[in-house]
Amino acid sequence: MVLLSMVYTNFLTNRMAEEERNRVAIFVRALEDATVPLSEACFNCCDYTIHQQIIQTNSSIPVMLVDETGRIDTAINFGSDDRKDWEKDLKKMQEEGFEPIRDFANAIYFKESNILRQVRYFPFVQLLFIGVLVFFGFLSVNTARRAEQNRVWVGMAKETAHQLGTPISAIISWIDYLQTIRPEDNEVNNVTKELKKDVDRLDLIADRFSKIGADPILKAENIYEVLNRCYLYMKVRAPRGVTFSFPSMDTYKPLEVSINTHLFEWVIENLLRNALDAMDGKGEILAEVYEDQDYTYIDLSDSGKGIPNSKFKTVFEPGFTTKKRGWGLGLSLAKRIVENYHSGKIFVKKSEEGKGTTFTIQLPK
């Protein structure tokens, strides 16, 4: 559209420029005839009404008359009556290589009218308008797409929490029933004790899913304590060849950050699971906490396979996974929890294939 408009506008402006050049020639001829008659008798017998009309109707084309010595005789429609400004305009036109109209002893310089300039720049205005339209159209489509993704996320999470609720309640009932019929049986008590731990874990997972789409309550929590809980939970489930290096609660002063504990622990656990999957049963997972004036940072590093530079942003997209069995939702969910619910950021700080990866979580104080 813009290309066709530019071609057609160029055709129109060339025609209009030629017409303006002809109008200037007629204007100058009328001005000379009206101001320099051939004789006194001719001046008395001729009617110069049409000449005056031609001169008066030029209210748009800037015209300048320069004599043979280079002195400006007169100039109209230049927007200024100052001769110094006229001389600057004349010098600029001469430097640009403008070819004046030669008539008798004068050289006639003129510039495009405002209307012609407006027509000449119209395609660029049109391009700007279309660009703005495309930009806002993209924003609208992108917003609608994100809103649809959010509805899918929330719907999936709510349905998962709902589906987990029924079997959890049933398992709790069965545990109570076993304890009732075998109150003295130590083996049964040990089994029910472990079952309760698993049920509590399922209940926590259901609670996490239920918070997706809602406004979670943020509370000031000691980040070292939160990391320690995640470390203790994952340590017993990690292969023996994996070592953990987490900051000790006894070594550092409490550092409080506003978080939703259930959701934030979910983020840490997802990162730790990905680290374990990347190390194939052997390696080290390192956690580091530091801060500046505005933010608290948590670095989680592993000595796993690493991530190519081109995939640093892709890893957070839903469906991206390098596992044979995986949904590719862990990091996407972590990003949503950190950014949407905690007003923070999560990103790949550094990674090298074959040496490991460091993820950084940035949280506002």
N, C-alpha and C positions, 0 to 999 in steps of 0.2 A: 504493500500500500504506500509506504513512504517512498520507495524507489519510483513508482509510477507518478506519484505526486511531485517528486523532484524533477522528473523529466518534463512533465506537463508544465510545471511552474517555470522551469527554465525557458521553455518555448514562449510562454506568456510574457515573461520579463524581457526577453530579447525583443519581442514585438513592441512592448510598451516603451522600452528604452529607445527604439528607433523612432517611435511616434513622438517621444519627448524631444529627441534631437531635432526632428522636423518642426515641432512647435517652437523650439528655441530659435531656429533659423527664421521662422515667420515673425516671432516676437522681435528679434533684432532688426529685421527689415522694416517692420512697422515703426519701431522706435526711431530708426534713422530717417524714414520718410516724414515722420511727424516733427522731428526736431531739426532736420537739415533739409528744408525744401529746396528745389532746384533754383527757384527765383522768388522774389517778393510777389510778383504777379501770380505765380503759380500758387503761392501760399494763400492769396486772397480768393482765388477762384476755385480751389479744390476743397472737398469735404473730407476731413480727417477723422470723422466719427468712428469709422470702422477700425482705424489705427489705434485710437484711444481705447476702444473696447478690447482689442487684442492685448494691448499693454496692461490694462486693468485686470483682465481675467487670469493673468499668470500670477497666481497666489501660492503656488506649490513648488515650482521648479526654481532652485537657486541659480541665478544667472549673474555673471560678472563680465564687464566689458573692460578690456585692457588695450591701451593704445600701442602704437608701434615702438614707443620708448620703454614699454613694460610698466607704465603707470596705470593704476586702476582708475578708470573714469567713474564707474558706478557699479553697484552690486545690490541685488534685491533678493529677498527670501533666504538670506544667510543667517538670520536670527540675531544679527548684531549690526549696529551702525558704526562700530569702531573700525577705522581703516586698518589698524594693526591686526585685528582679527581677520579682515579680508586678505591682508598680505600673507598671513599664516595659512589660510585656506588655499590661496593661489600657489604658494610654495609647495604645499602638500600635493596638489593636483599635478603640478609640473614634475615633482619627484616620482609620482606614480606613472608618469608617461602619458598623461591625458593629452589627446589630440584636439585642440580647440577648433572652432569654426572660424574660418577667415572670411571677413567681409569688409571691404574697403580698407581703412587703416586700422581696424580693430581686430582683436582676437577675442573670441567669445568663449569663456569657460563656463561650464555649468555642471551641476551635480544632480544625482538622481533625486527625485521627489520622495517625500516620506511614504507616499502610497506605494511607489515602486519598491522601495526598500522593504516595506512590510510584506509585500507579495513575495519578494525574493527570499525572505527569511521564514515564510509560512511553513515550508516543509520541515524545518528544524523545530518550529513550535509544535507542529503535528507529531513529529518524532518524540518530542518531550512528553506530549499528552499521551501518546500510545504507550510510551515507556512507563509513565505513572500508572496508567490503566492496567498494564501487564503486572506491574509491581504489586498493586493492591489486589489484583486478581489472584496472584500467586499467594499473597498473604492470606486471602480468604480461603483458598483451596487448602493451603497448608494448615490453617487453623481448624477447618472442618475435618481434615484428615486426623489431626491430633486429637480433636474432640471425639472422633469415632474410635480411635485407639484407646482413649481413656475410658470410654464406655465399655469397650471389650475387656480392658484390664479389670475395671471395677466389677463388671458382671461376672467374669471368671472367678475373681477373688471371693466375691460374696457367695457364689454358688458353691465354691470349694469349701468355704467355712460352713455353709449350711449342710453340705453332704457329709462333712466330717463329724458334725454334731451328733447325728443319730448313732453311728457305731461307737463313738466315744461313750455316750450315755449307756449303751448296751454293755460295753466292756466293763464299765464301772459297776454296773449291776451284777455282772457275772463275778467280778472280784469279791464284792460284798457277799454274794451267795456262797462262794468257795470258803471264805473266812467263817461263814456261819455254820456250814456243815462240817468243817474240819478245823475247829478252833485250836486244837491241841497238836495238830500235825505241823512240825517244823518245816518239812519240805514244802508243803502247801503255802505256809507263811512266807518262806523265802521267794517262792514263785510269785505270789501275789504282791510282794514288796517290789519286785522288779517290774511286774506288770503295771503297778501304780506309777513307777517312774516313766515308763513308756507312755502311759495314758496322760500323765502331766505334760509330757513332751508334745503329744498330739494335740492336747488342749491349747498349748502355747502356739503351735502352728496354726490352729484354727483361729485363735485370737489375732495372730498376725494378719491372716488373710482377711478377717473381718474389718481390720483397720484400713485396708486399701480402699480409697475413695472417700473416707471420712476425714475429718480434721483431727489428727492425733494430738493428744495432750503432751506438750514438751515440759520436761522437768530438769532441773539442774542435777546432773549426775557426775560422779567422779569417773573420768574416762578410763583411768587405770583399773578401777574395779570392774568396769564393763568389759574391758579387754581381758582381764583375768578370768572372768566367768566363761567367756568364749574360748579362751585357751584351755581351761580345764575340761570343758565339754568336748572339744575337738581332739585333745591330746590322747584320750583313751580310745578314740575311734580312728586314730591315724596309724599307719604302718610303723613298725618298730625302727625302721631305718630313717624315719623323719625326726629331726630335732627342732624344738621350738625355742626361740629367744625373744621373750616378751619382757617389757619393763616390770620390775617388781613393785608391788604396792607399798612395800616397806621402804623402798629406796627413795621414792619421789613423793613430794608433797601432793595432796589431793588437787587435781585440776578439774574443775567443774565446767561442763558444757551442757547446754540445753538440748536434750534429745528425748525421743520416745524410746525407752529401753528395749521393748519387745521388737520394734521395727529396726532399730539400729543394730542390735545383736544379730538380726537376720542378715543385714548387710555384711557384717564381719564374717559370719559363718559362710555366706556364699563365697566371699573372697578366699577364705581358708580352704573351702572344698575345691575351688578351682585350682588353688596352689597345690593341693595334694594330688589332684588329677594330673597336673603338669609335671610332677616329679617322679612318677612311676615307682613310688614306694621308697625313695631314697633322696635325702636332701635336707635343706634347712629353711625354716620359715622365720622371718625376723619382723618384729613390730617396733616402730619408733614413734614417739610423740614429741612434738615441738610446737612452738607458738610464736606469733609476733603480736603487734599491737591490736590487730583486729580479728585474727583468725587462730584457730587451733588446727594443727595438721596431724594426721595419722598416716604413717607409711607402713604398708604391708608388703614385704619382699619375699620372694621365693627363689630357689635355685633350679627352677624347672626349665622347660623347653624354650620359653621366651615367646614374644609376639613380634611379627614383622612391623616395621614402622608404618606401613600402609594400612595396617589393621587397628591402629590405636583408637580410632573413633568407631570403627565398625564393630568392635567387640561389645559395645553397649547397645547395639541394635537388636530388637527382638528377633529370635530365630537364628542368630549367629552362634555357631558352636563348632568346635573341632573334635568333639567326641562322637564315637559311633552311636552311642545311646545318650542323647541329650536333646533338650527342647530349646536351649539357647535363651532362656528367660532369666537366669540368675543375675547376670551383670545388668541386664536391662531393668530388672526389678530393683536392684541396688541403686542404680542411677536415679530411678524415679523416687525412691525413698529419700535419698540424700538431697536431691535438688528440689523436689516438689514439697516435701514435708519438713525438711530441715534447713531449707534456704542455703544449702551448701553446694559443693562441687565434688565430683569424683572423676579421676582421670588417670591415664597411664603416665606415670612420671618418667619412667625409663624402662627399656627392655632390650635385651640382646638375645638373639636366637642361640639356644644352647647354653646360656648362662643364667637366665632368669628374668623376672619382671618385678617392677615395683608399682603398686597402685597407691595413689594418694587420695585421702579424703580430707576436704577442707570444710571446716565448720565455723560459722560466725560465733564470736564470743557472746 
